[in-house]
Amino acid sequence: MRLRLLGSLGLDATVLRHPSTLAGLAPGGAVRRQVLMPGRLHRWKRVDLAIAAMRHVPGDVELLVTGSGEEQARLRALAAGDPRIRFLGRVAEDELARLYATSLAVLFVPLREDLGLVTIEAFRCARPVITCTDSGEPARLVRDGETGLVASPDAASLGAAIARLAADPGLAARLGAQGMREG
């Protein structure tokens, strides 16, 4: 955000990160073969990209999508036929915290997001974040290969990132632990 302000308006600023209000965020619980995609179902959150990416993920890895929004019917139709993609709707805060804590990774691929609380919440649970190069602030918070993975904004690249962590849960744990230390 600082660089965007400097580049577009010529203003320098100190970036302050808004803390999450989600209670109960902490590492723990048995990690499952699932990737969590929390948030709203709006076009700029690019759930459709995540759905397309799952065609490039072998095996039994699940994509759990939380939230609601105007894109819900279209996204469910796109995911039809892949039982690994589950829409959970709005979930209670304690359930969301549990999902963060037990997921292999958190997928957050919005287009030019300004903040990225999802990234901060994932790091508090020692979970790596998979994001895209054009996701804005999340792509600045996630250091590729250190606290998560930063993929190109296309289905094959994103699917490869998911598959990489699914094939190497130890790597996912190391990236998540580093994210927690820095987050």
Buried (B, 14 or more C-beta within 10 A) or exposed (E): BEEBEEEEEEEEEEEEBEEBEBEBBEBEBEBBEBBBBBBBBBEEBBBBBBBBBBEBBEEEBBBBBBBEEEBBEEBBEBBEEBEBBEBBEEBEEEEBBBBBBBBBBBBBBBBEBEBBBBBBBBBBBBBBBBBBEBBBBBBBBBBBEEBBBBBEBBBEBBBBBBBBBBEEEEBBBBBBBBBBEEB
